Amino acid sequence: MKLRTKRTATVLFAAGAAAALTAGLAPAASAAPAAPVRAADDPIPTFDFSDCPKLPDGAKKEASYCINVVVTSGKLITGNIANDVTEPIKITYSSVVMADNTYKTVFGAMRTKESKMKDGIFKDPFTEVWGKAEYVGGFTVQRFNITMDIKMNLTRPFLLVGGCSIGSNTNPIKLKLITGTTNPPPPNTPITGKRYTVLSTNPHVASLTHVDNSFEVPGATGCWLDTPLRLVSGLVNSQAGLPSVPGKNTVIFNEYLSQRSYAELS
């Protein structure tokens, strides 16, 4: 694809645990919220439609579309952790038109990579904290605004393996990603995303920026060697500044989107 565009967007994130949502995060210098930062120009990514969900019975194939969203840059800050998005986050879902002309959204997949959330105590690799985001439900789309529940599975160091996660299936991180202006509780202040902008019609490619700075981040649970006193989980929470209440967490995702009709994909 030869299409190019210059994308600049503000990047400000408060999501320590939500850092799991990214693939390969580079630790930021400070977790304190800062003035909006101009993002680097992002090249248009390669889109992948292999995770398109199967159409439900009664769907109109020619009017239903598979949508692939790729987060190409951004920043996450929660609690005491701040990270930049350096590897893509890929989300695939379908917008389905049924036989009675009603609409339905069907989630396909969210793909991320294991990413470093926090440097080691002595700047060593053995005590670095790594994690990987996992989608757990709650996916909806309305006018390009997205809700999604996730948890962060902590994968390193070895003391955190065996079910240690920030958020859980029953108490997830609940994101409400919008392209407009947020209305968060203090100390956060409103931030504004970037509305859907079509860059190409053949193939269909668009850019947008999603933001959310009103969500809360649960504490860690299920960490290895956790006694009834929850010593390991408590250590993770104290180091990461978790749980983190609404008004102290922010997400901004700079994204590209492409879509294909199911008739085209078949």
Order of alpha helices (4+ residues) and beta strands (2+ residues): beta-beta-beta-beta-beta-beta-beta-beta-beta-beta-beta-beta-beta-beta-beta-alpha-beta-alpha
